[in-house]
Amino acid sequence: MSIPSGPPAAASQVPEAIHRRRWAILVVLMFSLLIVVLDNSILNVAVKTIASPAPTGLGATQSELEWAINSYTLVFAGLLFTAGLLGDRIGRKKVLLFGILLFGIGSALAAMSGSPGELITWRAVMGFGAAFVMPATLAILMNVFERDEQPKAIGIWAGSVGLAIAIGPITGGLLLEHFWWGSIFLVNVPVVIVALIAMVVLVPDSRDPKPGRIDPLGVVLSIVGLVLLVFGIIRGGELADFADPVVLLSIIGGLAVLVGFVWHEKRSSHPAIDVSYFRNGAFSAAVAAVALVFFALMGVTFFSAFYLQSVRGYSALQSGLLIVPLAAAQMIFAPRARLVVQRFGARAVCTAGMLLVAAGLLAFTLFDADTPVWVLCVVFFVQGTGMAHVMPPVTVAVMQALPREKAGSGSAINNTFRQVGGALGIAVLGSVLSTVYRGDIEGHLGTLPAPARGAAGESIEATLAVAEKLGPAGRPLVAAANDAFLGAMHVTAVGSASVALLGALVVGLFLPGRPPAGQPAGGQPAGEGEDEGDRTVPAGGPMTTTAADN
């Protein structure tokens, strides 16, 4: 066992055999995360192809396309918290292996889908598997790295998301140019096989040594509450009407169940999650920042795909290549964010990062059909730089606020708020985009027959499809559609930027400032904030391992 320099209280918590291969383990964890994130970014560039009639696509309607995305999100968000709890209880490696295997099976079946309904079903299966992968990767990371190395490891982990953002659209574009639409899912299968082998060989198991009694009511309440809330958000965005009775009942019901979950957890002798952690201002601010930054960015991701492909006329591959600056910025700066935090403090760094994100979003209000490509690249790079200086520090703040043995729960909280924030961003900002677009385009549809008029007003894609059928006579409608979409995009960008500014205010008020000299950026001296028994590695301690792991 290697003992880092410093006072005895800071003794290593990680067995030597695991410590030696910690960077190889991180690569495997990044690989697992890459698969999950990459799949979603691939699907974003394939929606137009899947909407095409057979045999090119599945002939999916706008609503079916939305549910091909949303079925994944709904299951994923609903199960994240439970998956984190199960990892803490039965072992994170077991949960990770189960999740990645199920994700691979779902991918293979999604590739063979014969109808939009089948695709929606298998996407839900993929979401089920992904829910067990995402929290497990971060929880294992926290258990194979010492506290002083965790910020660096989390920065690299977060940077892998940027890599996925870049690889996904480019891979999707290349596959769609040479193969059928199902290849975007089938490509996951060999990657999953390699990941499974690497996990079995390299990744150690870890669990909470004292998980206590299970809290079945808390688990059920968390699932029901999150599913109802996310369903209501998604349905509201789909209808562009949050006053719809089904939407209102789902959202209010979900919030009521989650309030009941918190009430139950506060009174339970064996809670699924200790809600007292949220009394820590820095912890709550970090979680809120995760939700707000993804609310703002997911809404923009939604409309930027239509801007690049429908208004600008770029192919799926070209659109993917334009996202490379955003991904490159994350890969460059996320692993180094800890160095900036050490110098200036989490509060200053995250506030500046959120302001950069807001500036990038606000720049969309200046975009038109002829904006130079280099300007788009600069804006995407600024957005990526901002994210790279927000996500690693707030993730460190969330994860280091909880004991090491509760890493699965902490990761689940982090990812749940991210998913709910992202779903809310797509739904709310998507409905704003849709409402403004419909209002602007209606005046240009008067000459169309009544049935075509209703269909053409649904979205820019629907308007362009009608215009294409009209031939030369449809050119004025194309111009009107582009203008209407740009106007709607500008309004939505202002909304996105406002949310990012709210995030800047939250982190500016509640995250800790620059730590005192000699104290790590995590906010506590190494070894403090933990029970005395957590400072060593007793048999059966937090890093429970088997002979094979050593």
N, C-alpha and C positions, 0 to 999 in steps of 0.2 A: 504494500500500500504506500503510495507516494503521498507525503504530507507537504502541502504548500507552505511557503514561508509565512510567518505571522504567528499570532498567539495560538495556543493549543486549542482554543474553542473553535478555531476555523478548520479543524481536521477534516480530511477528505471524506465525503459521503459516498464516493463512487469506488467500487472495487477496482483494483489495479488492472485486471485483465480487460475490463470494460473501458476503463479510462484510456488504455493504449489504442483502442480501435474506435474511439469516439467520433473521429472525423469520417471514417468509413461508414459508421452508422448514420451520421448526418446525411451523407450522400444518398443512402438508401431511403431515408425519410423524405428527402427532397424529391427523390424519384417517385415515391408514392403520392406526394402532394401534387407533383407535376401532372400525373395522370388525371387526377380529379379536376384540376383547374383547366388543364389543356382541353379536356373534352367539352367543357362549356364554351370556351373561346372558339373551338372548331365549329360548334353548332351555330354560333352567331353568324358565321359567314355562309352557312349552308341553307339558311331558311328559304332563300329565293329558289334554290334548286329543289328542295323538298316540296315547295308549293307548286312546282311545275307538274303537269299531268304525267301519268305513267306513259312510257317506261322511264322517262328522265327523272321523275320524282314520284311523290305519292298523291299529288293533287290536293294537298292539305289546304284547308281554308285558313284565314287569318286567325280565327279563334283556335283552331286545332294546332297551328304553329305555336301560339302563345302557351297552350297547355302542354305541348311537347317540352317546352322550357320550364313551365311552372309546376308540372307534376314532379319533376326532379327537385325543384326548390321547396315545394310543400313538404315532401317526405323528408328531405335533407334537414330542413329547419326544425321540423317537428321532432326528430329523433336525436338531434345533436346532443342535447343535454343528457338524455338517457344513455346514449352511447358512451359519453364521458364517464358517467357514474359506473357503468358496467366495466369499463376499462380499469378504473380504480379498484374495483371489487374482484374481478376474475382474472385480471392480467391484461396489460395494454397490448402486448405482442399478440395474444390470442385474438383480441378484438380487431387489431390491425389486419391480421391474416384473414379473418372472416370477412371483413369489409372489402378488402381488395379482391378476394376471390368472388364475392357476390357482384362486385362492380364489373369484373371481367365477364361473368356469365350474362349479366344484364346487357353489356355492350355487344356481345355476340348475338343475342336475341334481338336487340334493337336493330342491328345491321340487316337482319333477315325479315324485318317487319313488312307485312303485305298491305297494311292500311295505316292511316293516321292513328286509329284507336290502338292498334298494337304498339306503335311507336311510343305513344303516351304511356302505355302500361309498362313497357320495358325501361323507359326513362325513369319511371317511379322506382323500379327495382334498382337501377343504377344509383338513384338518390339515396336509397336505403343503405347500399353498400358504402357510398361516400360518407354518409353520416358517421360511420364507424372508423373511417380512415382519418378524417381531418383532425378530430381532437386527439386521437392516439399518437399522431406524428409529433405534435407539440408536447404532449405529456411525456413521451419517451425521451425527447430532446432534453427536457428539464431534469430527467433522471440519469442521463449519461454525461452531463456537463456539470462542473462545479459552478457555484454561484457567480464567480468572477468572470467565467467564460460564457455564461448564458446570454448576455446581451450580444456578443459577437455571433454566437450560434443562431440566435433568433434573427439577427440581421441577415445572415446568409439564407436562413429558412425563408424569410420574407422575400429576399431577392429571387428565390426560385419561382415565386408567383409571377414576378416580372418576366422571367424566362418563359413561363407557360403562356403568358399573354402574347409574347412575340411568336413563339413556335406554333401556337394553336391556329391563328388565322392563316399563317403561311402554309402550314401543313394542310389545313383544310382546303385552301385554294389550290394547292398542287394536286391533292387527291381528287378534287372535283373536276379538275381539268383533264385527268387521265382515267378516272374510274367512276363507278356509279356512286350515288349518294351514300349508300350503306358503308362504304369504305371508311368514312369518318368515324364510325363506331368500331368497325372490325379492326382498325389499326391499334385499338387498345389491348386486344387480346395477347399478342406476343409481348407487349410491354408489361402486362400484368404477370405473365408467366415468369419473366426475368425478375420482376420485383418480388414475387413470392419466394423464389429460390434464394435471392439475396437476403430477404428477411429471415428465413429459416436459419441461414448460416451465420449471419452477423448480429441481428438485433436481439438484445437481451429482453427478458420479460421483467416487468415491475408491476407492483400493485400496492395498494394501501395495506400495511400490515395489520391495522386495526380498523376495518371498515365499519364495524358495528352492525346492528340489525338493519335489514333492508327496509326501505320506506315505500311500500307499494303504492299507497295513496298519493304520495308526493310525485312518484314517477308518472302515474296515470294523469294527475292534474297537469303536470308540465307538458305532456304530450298533447292532451286535449286542448289546453289553452293555446299552445303554440300553433297547432294545426288550424284551429278556428280563427285565430288572429291572422295568420299568413294567408289562409283561404279568403278571408274577407278583404284583405288588402289586394290580393291578386284579382279577385272578382270585381272589386271596385275599379281597378285600373282597366280591366277588360271591357267593362260596361261604360267607362268614363263617367260613372255616376255613383258617388259614395253615399247618396241618399237612398239608394235602392234598398228595400226592406231586407233582402237576403244579406246584402253587404253589411248593413247596420247591425243586424242580429248576429252575424258572424264575428264582427269586430268587437261589439259590446260584450257578447258572450265569451269570446276569447280573453278579453281584458278582465272580465269578472272571474273567470276560472283561474287566471294567473294571480289575481289579487287573493283568491282563496288559497292558492298554492303558497304564496308568501305568508299568509296568516297561519296556515298549517305548519310550515317550516319553522316559524318563530316559536311555536308551541310544542313541537315534536321533541321527544327525548332522543330521537335518532334521525335528525333531518337529512334529507338528500343533499342539501347545500346549506351552509351556514350563512343566512342572509345578513348577519351582522357585518360581513365583509363590506357591504354596500354603505355602511356608515363611514368608511374610510373615503374621504373626499377624493384623494388621488385615484383610488381604485374605481370609484364611480365615474369620475371624469374620463379615465382611460377607456372604460367600457362605452361611455356615451360618445367619445370621439370616434371609436371604431364604427358605431352605428351611423353617425352623421357623415363621416367621410365616404362610406359606401352608399348611403342614401344619395349623396350628391353625384358620385361618380357612376353608379350603375344607371341612373337616369340618363346621363350623357352618353354612356356606352350604348344604350338602347337607341337614341336618336342619331348618334354619329354614324352607325352602320348604314342607316337609310340616307343620311346626307352624302356619304362617300359613294355609295353604290347607285342610289336612285337619282340624286341631284347632280352629282359630279360624273356619274357614269363609269366609275372604276369597277374592275372585276373583283371577285372575292380575293384573289391573290394580291392584287394591287392594294386593296383595302387593308389586307393583313400586313403588307410591307410598310404601310403608313403608320401602323401602330408600333413599329419597331423602336422609334425614339422613346416612347413612353416606357416600354419594357427595358430598354437599354439604361435609361436613367435609374430605374429601380434596381437593376443588377449592379450598377456602378456604385450607387449611394447607399442602398439599404444595408449592406454589410459594414459600411463605415459610419453609419449613423451614431453608433455608440461613442465614437471618438468625439463627435460634435457635442453629444449630450454630456460627456465627461467635462468638456470645456465650458459649455454655456448653460447646462441644465436642461431637463426635459421640458420645462415650461416654455422657455424661449425657443427651443428647437421645434417643438410640436406646433407652437403658435405660428412660427414662421412657415412651417410646412403647410399648415392649413390655409394660410394666406396665399401661398403659392398655388395651391389647389384652386382656391377661389379665383385667383387671377387667371389661371388657365381656363376655368369654366366661363368666366366673364368674357374672355377673348372670343368665344363662340358667337357673341352678339355682333361681332364685326365680320363674320364669315359670310360670303355670298357664293354664287355659282362660279366665280372666277378667281377666288382667293388663291394666290400662289402656293404651290405645294410646300415650299420651304417654310412658309408661315405656319401651315398645319403641323409640320414636323417640330418646329420650335415650341408651339403650344403644347403638343403632346409630351415633349421633353420636359417642359416646365411642370406639367401635371405629374409626370412620373417622379420628378425630383421632389416635389412636395409630398407625395405619398411615401416615398422612401424615407423621409424625415418625420413621418407621423406613425406609420404602422409598427416599425420595430420598437421605438420607445414606449408606445402605449401597450404593446403586447408584453414587453418586459415588465411594465408596471402592473399589469393584470396578473401575470404568472408569478412574479416574485412576492405579491401580496399574500399568496396562499402557501400553506405548507407544501413541501415537495410531494408528500404522499397524496395530496389532493390535486395533483397536476391535471388529471383527466377532467375533473370538474371545472377547473380554471380554464382549460382550453375550450371546453364545451360552452362556457359562458361567453368567452371571447368570440367564438365562431357563431353562436346563436345570435348575438347582437349584430354581428356583421351580416348574417343572412337576413334577419328581419329588417335591418336598415336598408339592405340592397333591394329586397322585395318591395319595401315601401317606396323606395326611390323610383323603381321601374313603374310601379302602379300609379303613384301620385303624379310624378313628372310625365309619365306616359299618357295619363288622362288629360293633363294640361296641354300637352302637345296635340293630342287628338282633338280636343275641344276647340282650341284656337285654329287648328287646320280646317276643321269642318266649317267653322264660322266664316273663314276667309274664302274657301273654295265654293261655297254654296252659290254665290252670285254668278259663278261661271258655268254652272251646270243646267241653267234654265232651258237650253235648247235640246237637251238630251231627253229621250223617252223616260217616263216615270220610273220603271224598274231599274234602268241603267243609272238614273240619277242617284237613287239611293245607294247603289253599290259603289259608284264612283266617289262618293263623299266619305267613305269609310277611312281611307288612308291614302297616302301618296302612291303607294303601289297599286291600289285599286284604281285610282284616277289615271295613272299612266297606262294601265292595262286597257281601260276603256278608250283612251286616246289612241293607242296603237291600233285598235280595231277600226277606228275612224279613218285611218290612213292620213293623207295630207291635211284633211280637214281637222285633224286632232292636234295639229301643232300649236295653235293658240292655247289649247287646254293643257298641253305640256308646260308651256311657259307659265301659265296661271298656277299650275300645281307646284312648280318649283318655287315661285314667289310666295305662295301660301305656306309651303313647308318651311322656307327660310324664316318667315315671320314668326311661325309657331316655334321654331327652334330657338330664335332669339329670346322669346318670352320664357321658354323653358330653361334656357341657360342662366337667365337672371335668377330664376327660382333655385337652380342648383347652386349658384354662387352664394346666394343668401344662406343656404343651409351650411355651406362650408365656412362662411363667416361666423355663423352661430357656433360651429365646432371650434373655431379659433378662440371665440370668447370663453367657451367652456374650459378648454385646456389652459388658456391664459389665466383664468381665475383659480383653478383647482389643482393643476398638476404641480409637483414640487419644483422649486427653483434649483439653482446650482448647488450641489452638495458641498458641505464643508471640506476643507483640505483633508486628505487621507481617508475620506469616506467614498465608497463606490457610488456610481450614478443611480443604482437601484434604490437608494434612499436609506439603507441600513448598512452598518458595517458587516462584513462577511461573518456569518455565523450567528448574528443577532436576529431576533424575531423568530427564533426556532426554539423548540423545546430542548432541554439539555440532552435528552436521549437522541435527538436528531443530529447531533454533531459528530457522531461516530457511526460506524456501520456494524451494528450487532447482528448476529445471526437472525435471519428472518426479518431484517429491517426493511426500510423503504425500497431498497434495491434487491428484492428477493430474486435470486438467480438459481439456475440449475447447473449441474456439472457441464452440460453441453454449452452453456453460455460462457463458461470460463475457458 
